């Protein structure tokens, strides 16, 4: 899959910041259907390092009922970062009206990857299988 193709729900992806030469996620899930977008990360106790969720399409999220903080990376249709929000706590709203999709990542990912608006991201198939995707669930 290249950076311009639409995501496939069962595929796990690696997300690389091409501008910085850093990796944001090695086992990213895709929420590209109504039910998956609506559920998001609700019901999970945490995200493991390297995990996350790509919500497509999406321009706003909430963290109501969540049990942990997350980082948010807003992307346009060309996978250019439009906005970042780090360590968004539960019971918050966040939006970027110029975004086409949002990455929900473990808190600290933005800082560790040095991701800023204007950076270009690339999505590629992750190594491993669905069973390798150890995402903490309730």
Secondary structure, 3 states (H helix, E strand, C coil): CCCCCCCCCCCCEEEEECCCCEEEEEEEEEECCHHHHHHCCCCCCCCCCCEEEEEECCCEEECCCCCCCEEEEEECCCCEEEEEEEEECCCCEEECCCCCEEEEEECCHHHHHCCCCCCEEEEEECCCCHHHCCCCCC
